[in-house]
Amino acid sequence: KLRAQKDQMVGSMLESMIAYSLSRESEFTDETYIEQMVKVARDNGYQFKPILKAFIQHEKFTYK
């Protein structure tokens, strides 16, 4: 069942990463950012390293 919901799992993980790294809960303004990161995950076979790299290189994270 979880394999069929990979995008939702990655989205939830990213919401947690946003909350931890930016010291705030994810907001509706983060939805586009999360969708971009889910696409990165999908394009890279849901491997963690490309997701993390894209996450920390995004302007939302670099201009905290």
Secondary structure, 3 states (H helix, E strand, C coil): CHHHHHHHHHHHHHHHHHHHHHCCCCCHHHHHHHHHHHHHHHHCCCCHHHHHHHHHHCHHHHCC
